[in-house]
Amino acid sequence: MPQQMAMSHLNQNSMTKKTVVKKGNFVGLGSSLIDQIIKENEIDMTLYYIDSFKVKKGSWDTSAIKRDQELKWSVGKQTTTSDGKNTFTKTKDKQQFMEGFGRRFPEFMVNENKTNYIEVTFKRRPIEMDILQDFKKLVKKMPAFERPPIKRTRVIRNGVAAEITTFDAHLQKLAWERETGYRNYDLKIAIEDYNYTSDKNLDLIAPHKPEQIFYILGQDMYHVDNMAAHTTHGSHAMDVDGRITKGHQAAFAVSRDNIAKCALLAPVRVVWIPGNHDFLASYMLAHSLKVHFRNDKRIFVDIHEDPAKAILWGTLLVGWTHRIVGKHTVWSNELAQKFPKLWGESVFREWHHGDQHKKQNVKITPVFTSGGVVCRQITALSPVDKWHSENVFTDAVPGGESFLWSKEEGVFANFMSWTGQYEDNRNKLVNKK
């Protein structure tokens, strides 16, 4: 049976869908039939894909007057002659004519005709595919070329300082994993965490060869401030691990050792910033360290009584405080009013503060700007205890931070040393278990 094709040759670039119908006997053609359809209809398969393939059966009826006939076509009038040996046939003209007989009946006959056909629907590929294919072709044709020598320009040449900020350690705080659902915490664990974050931050800043290290001391390093296990202004006893004298010994030793480690890398300026838990205890610690390092020319301990302090490093102003009382939108005003001279000499300005323990704030406030001042709430080292769990202050991941400063570029790096929110996390990070 001869095959037929029904297809309108439209502009393929303007069509989103096209359907091809092919009729005929397809037995034995197999998978080559699709290739034949694509070729005959000039379908660009980089623009289209086959959406559907259907095999269907069709039929139609034809009718005619019933007749009985035996007819045949002849060409010209023929005569036959013979010479006794051969027979010759001659045609006088080439006109066709029909010979035979035929008879019509006064009735119709109906015949049913059957056929098979295939319907293939092609859909336009997304335009992104066209772009991707064109790009791949372009890349293949792209000629190779030699890359010219490239020299990296060093932006930060000198004037690098580092800041070590291990805030809210809350030494002697007690936390029980089974009570809070997070992790354990006591004086021994706190000292391990403190040393881990300090050592890791030193590893991170050491390759940058800082000229100066600012070591922030206090910021609720102690959990309580007196023998009654109260905070500075608190009236109820806290959950603590031992007497405050035990905490003093541990706090002095861990601070002394980590400050000395920093001094091996660069001169150290220790900046005392008290917290709301430990104003007196942290001041006594800072005073003890100042006396201890009094003859070390590489270490200076700033124990100025003002709980908020600031440093101007080139064009960078960094201020520290434990709690900013005003609204977030006016924090820049507090820095400018507190340090007007340093403000006027600075280009880059930042506030680094500790945990505010406000119900409307999360424990770690994302970095934001207020009046051109970058405000950073520093990560707390201590994990969730019973009080935090009951008051839903449970979103923080404990750890310590460090920063790199430039006299010309401001703060250009911030490193995080996490100690883990859960017991398993902490064991893998700190204890490598």
C-alpha positions in Angstrom: 0.0 0.0 0.0 1.4 3.4 -0.9 2.3 5.5 2.2 0.9 9.0 2.6 2.0 11.9 4.9 -0.2 14.7 6.3 2.0 17.6 7.6 2.0 21.3 7.2 5.5 22.7 6.7 5.3 25.7 9.0 8.2 27.8 10.4 9.5 25.6 13.1 11.0 28.5 15.1 7.5 29.9 15.6 5.7 26.7 16.5 5.4 25.3 20.1 3.6 22.1 19.0 3.3 20.1 15.8 1.6 16.8 15.0 2.5 14.4 12.1 0.1 11.8 10.8 1.5 9.0 8.7 -0.8 6.4 7.0 0.1 3.1 5.5 1.4 -0.4 6.1 4.2 -0.2 8.7 4.9 -3.9 9.3 8.6 -4.4 9.6 9.7 -0.8 9.7 10.5 -0.8 13.4 12.3 2.1 15.0 13.4 3.4 11.6 9.8 4.7 11.2 10.4 7.6 13.6 13.7 8.5 11.8 11.8 8.4 8.5 9.0 10.8 9.8 11.6 13.2 11.2 13.6 13.2 7.9 10.5 13.5 5.6 9.1 16.4 7.6 12.5 18.1 8.1 11.9 18.3 11.9 14.9 19.9 13.8 15.3 17.7 16.8 17.5 20.3 18.5 14.3 22.4 18.6 11.7 19.7 19.2 11.3 16.6 21.3 8.7 13.7 20.8 5.8 14.3 23.2 3.6 11.4 22.2 3.5 8.5 19.8 0.2 6.8 18.9 -0.8 3.9 16.6 -4.4 4.1 15.5 -6.8 2.2 13.2 -9.1 3.9 10.7 -11.8 2.9 8.2 -14.1 4.6 5.6 -16.9 3.4 3.4 -17.2 3.8 -0.4 -20.4 3.2 -2.4 -21.1 2.6 -6.1 -23.8 1.3 -8.4 -23.8 -2.5 -8.6 -22.6 -3.8 -12.0 -21.6 -7.0 -13.7 -18.9 -6.4 -16.2 -15.8 -7.8 -17.9 -13.9 -5.0 -19.6 -10.4 -4.4 -20.8 -8.5 -1.6 -22.4 -7.1 -2.0 -25.9 -4.8 0.3 -27.9 -5.6 0.8 -31.7 -7.1 -1.6 -34.2 -5.0 -4.7 -34.8 -4.8 -7.0 -37.9 -2.9 -10.3 -38.2 -1.2 -11.6 -41.4 1.0 -14.6 -42.1 3.5 -15.6 -44.9 3.3 -19.2 -44.1 6.3 -19.1 -41.7 5.8 -16.0 -39.5 2.7 -14.2 -38.0 2.6 -10.3 -38.2 0.4 -8.0 -36.0 -0.1 -4.5 -37.2 -1.8 -1.6 -35.4 -3.4 1.0 -37.6 -3.7 3.7 -34.8 -2.8 4.3 -31.1 -6.2 5.3 -29.8 -7.3 3.4 -26.6 -10.6 1.8 -26.4 -12.4 -0.6 -24.0 -13.6 -4.0 -25.1 -15.9 -6.5 -23.3 -19.3 -6.3 -21.8 -21.0 -4.6 -18.8 -24.4 -4.5 -17.1 -25.7 -2.2 -14.4 -28.2 -3.0 -11.7 -30.7 -0.6 -10.1 -29.0 -0.9 -6.6 -25.9 0.4 -4.8 -23.1 -1.6 -3.2 -21.0 -0.4 -0.1 -17.4 -1.4 0.6 -15.5 -0.8 3.9 -11.9 0.3 3.6 -9.5 -0.2 6.5 -6.0 1.3 7.2 -3.5 1.9 10.0 -1.9 5.3 10.8 0.6 6.7 13.2 0.2 10.1 15.0 3.4 11.6 16.4 3.3 14.9 18.3 6.4 17.0 18.6 6.8 19.8 21.2 9.1 22.8 21.2 11.9 22.6 23.6 12.2 25.4 26.2 14.1 28.4 24.9 16.7 27.8 27.6 17.6 24.5 25.9 18.2 26.4 22.7 20.5 28.8 24.4 22.3 26.0 26.2 22.8 24.0 22.9 24.0 27.1 21.1 26.4 27.9 23.9 27.8 24.3 23.8 28.3 24.6 20.0 30.0 28.0 20.5 32.3 26.6 23.2 33.4 23.7 20.9 34.3 26.1 18.2 36.1 28.5 20.4 39.8 28.7 19.5 42.5 28.0 22.0 44.5 31.0 23.2 47.3 31.6 25.6 46.4 33.4 28.8 48.5 36.4 29.5 50.4 36.5 32.8 48.2 37.7 35.6 49.6 39.5 38.6 47.5 39.7 41.8 47.3 43.1 43.4 47.5 42.9 47.1 45.0 45.3 48.6 45.7 44.8 52.3 49.5 45.4 52.5 50.0 46.1 56.2 48.3 47.4 59.2 46.5 44.1 60.1 45.2 43.6 63.6 43.3 40.7 65.1 40.5 40.5 67.7 39.8 37.5 69.9 36.2 37.6 71.2 35.2 34.7 73.5 32.0 36.1 75.0 29.5 34.8 77.5 31.6 31.8 78.7 29.7 31.7 82.1 32.3 29.7 83.9 30.8 27.5 86.6 27.4 27.4 85.0 25.7 24.0 85.3 23.7 22.5 82.5 22.4 18.9 82.3 21.7 17.4 79.0 18.8 15.3 80.3 17.2 18.4 81.7 17.7 20.7 78.8 17.8 18.3 75.8 21.0 19.9 74.5 24.3 19.3 76.2 26.2 19.2 79.5 28.2 22.1 80.9 30.3 22.6 84.0 33.5 24.3 84.9 35.8 21.6 83.4 33.8 21.5 80.1 33.8 25.3 80.0 37.6 25.5 80.3 38.0 22.9 77.6 35.6 24.9 75.3 37.4 28.2 76.0 40.8 26.7 75.2 39.5 25.1 72.0 38.0 28.2 70.6 41.0 30.4 71.5 43.5 27.9 69.9 41.4 27.5 66.8 41.0 31.3 66.3 44.7 31.7 66.7 45.3 29.1 64.0 42.9 31.0 61.7 44.4 34.5 62.2 48.1 33.5 62.4 48.7 33.3 58.6 47.8 37.0 58.3 50.6 38.0 60.6 48.7 40.6 62.7 50.7 43.6 64.1 48.4 43.7 67.2 45.9 41.4 69.0 43.0 42.8 70.9 41.9 40.2 73.5 38.5 40.9 75.0 38.2 39.9 78.6 35.0 39.7 80.7 31.6 39.8 78.9 30.1 37.4 81.4 33.1 35.2 81.7 31.8 34.3 85.2 28.3 33.0 85.8 28.0 34.6 89.2 29.5 37.6 91.0 29.6 36.7 94.7 29.7 34.0 97.3 25.9 33.8 97.3 25.9 32.6 93.7 24.1 35.7 92.5 24.7 37.8 89.5 25.8 41.5 89.8 22.3 42.7 90.3 20.5 39.4 90.8 18.7 38.3 94.0 18.3 34.5 93.4 20.9 31.8 93.5 22.2 30.4 90.1 23.0 26.8 89.3 26.8 26.8 89.7 29.6 24.3 89.8 31.4 25.0 93.1 32.3 28.2 95.0 33.3 31.4 93.3 36.9 31.0 94.6 37.1 27.8 92.5 35.9 29.7 89.5 38.5 32.5 90.2 41.3 30.1 90.0 40.1 28.5 86.8 39.3 31.9 85.1 42.7 33.3 86.0 44.6 30.3 84.7 42.7 30.0 81.4 42.9 33.8 80.7 46.6 33.9 81.6 47.6 31.0 79.3 45.6 32.2 76.3 46.8 35.8 76.6 50.4 34.4 76.7 49.7 32.3 73.6 48.5 35.4 71.7 51.6 37.3 72.8 53.7 34.6 70.9 52.1 35.9 67.7 51.8 39.7 68.3 51.7 42.3 71.0 48.4 42.0 73.0 46.1 44.6 74.3 43.6 43.0 76.8 40.4 45.0 77.0 38.1 44.5 80.0 34.4 44.6 79.2 32.2 43.5 82.1 28.9 41.7 81.7 25.6 41.8 83.6 26.6 38.6 85.5 30.2 39.4 86.6 31.1 43.1 86.9 33.1 42.7 90.1 34.5 39.2 89.5 35.7 40.1 86.0 37.2 43.4 87.2 39.1 41.5 89.9 40.3 39.1 87.2 41.5 41.9 84.9 43.3 43.6 87.8 45.1 40.4 88.7 46.2 39.9 85.1 47.4 43.4 84.9 49.6 42.8 87.9 50.7 39.5 86.6 51.8 40.9 83.2 53.2 44.2 84.5 56.7 43.5 83.3 55.8 42.0 80.0 56.2 44.7 77.3 54.1 42.8 74.8 51.0 42.7 77.0 48.9 45.6 78.2 45.7 45.2 80.2 43.2 48.0 80.0 41.2 48.0 83.2 39.6 51.5 82.8 36.4 51.5 84.8 34.2 52.5 82.0 32.3 49.3 80.9 32.2 50.5 77.3 35.5 50.9 75.4 36.6 51.7 71.8 39.8 51.5 69.7 40.7 53.5 66.6 42.8 51.3 64.2 43.7 53.5 61.3 40.3 54.4 59.9 38.4 51.7 61.8 36.5 52.4 65.0 35.5 49.3 67.0 33.5 49.7 70.2 32.7 47.1 72.8 30.0 46.9 75.3 28.0 44.1 76.9 24.5 45.6 76.5 23.2 48.4 74.2 20.2 49.9 75.9 18.7 52.0 73.1 16.7 50.8 70.1 18.4 49.1 67.3 17.7 52.0 65.0 19.8 54.4 67.1 22.7 52.2 68.1 25.0 54.3 65.9 24.1 57.4 68.0 25.4 55.7 71.1 28.8 54.9 69.5 29.1 58.5 68.2 28.1 60.2 71.5 30.2 57.9 73.6 33.4 58.4 71.5 32.9 61.6 69.5 36.7 62.2 68.8 37.3 58.7 67.6 34.1 58.9 65.6 35.3 62.0 63.8 38.6 60.3 62.8 37.0 57.1 61.5 35.6 55.8 58.2 34.6 52.3 59.2 32.6 51.8 62.5 31.4 48.7 64.4 29.8 47.8 67.7 30.7 44.4 69.1 28.4 43.5 72.0 27.4 40.5 74.1 24.2 38.7 74.9 21.3 40.9 75.9 18.9 38.2 77.1 15.8 40.1 75.8 12.7 38.1 75.1 12.1 39.8 71.7 15.6 39.0 70.5 17.2 35.8 69.4 20.4 34.9 71.2 22.5 35.5 68.1 21.3 38.6 66.4 22.3 38.7 62.7 24.7 41.4 61.7 22.9 44.6 60.8 23.8 48.2 60.2 22.5 51.3 62.1 23.4 54.7 60.8 26.5 53.4 59.0 27.6 51.3 62.0 28.0 47.6 61.6 26.5 46.0 64.8 27.5 42.5 65.7 26.2 40.4 68.5 29.0 38.0 69.3 28.3 34.3 69.7 28.1 33.0 73.3 30.4 30.2 74.4 28.0 28.8 77.0 25.2 26.4 75.9 21.6 26.2 76.9 20.9 25.7 80.6 17.6 25.1 82.5 16.7 28.9 82.6 17.4 29.3 78.9 15.4 26.2 78.1 12.4 27.3 80.1 12.5 30.8 78.6 13.0 29.4 75.0 16.5 31.0 74.5 17.5 27.8 72.7 18.4 28.9 69.2 22.1 29.7 69.7 25.0 27.5 68.6 27.8 28.0 71.2 31.3 29.1 70.1 33.9 31.9 70.0 34.8 34.4 67.3 37.8 36.3 66.0 38.2 39.2 63.5 40.9 40.6 61.3 41.1 44.4 60.9 42.8 46.6 58.3 43.8 50.2 58.9 42.6 51.1 55.4 39.8 48.5 54.7 38.1 48.1 58.1 37.1 44.6 59.3 37.8 42.2 56.5 37.4 38.7 58.1 35.3 37.1 60.7 36.1 33.5 61.9 33.7 31.3 63.8 34.8 28.5 66.1 31.8 26.4 67.0 31.7 24.1 70.0 28.4 22.4 69.2 24.8 22.9 70.3 24.3 19.2 71.3 26.4 16.7 73.2 27.3 14.7 70.2 28.3 17.8 68.2 30.5 19.0 71.0 32.3 15.6 71.4 33.1 15.5 67.7 34.4 19.1 67.7 36.2 19.6 71.0 37.1 16.1 72.1 37.4 14.6 68.5 35.3 11.6 69.5 
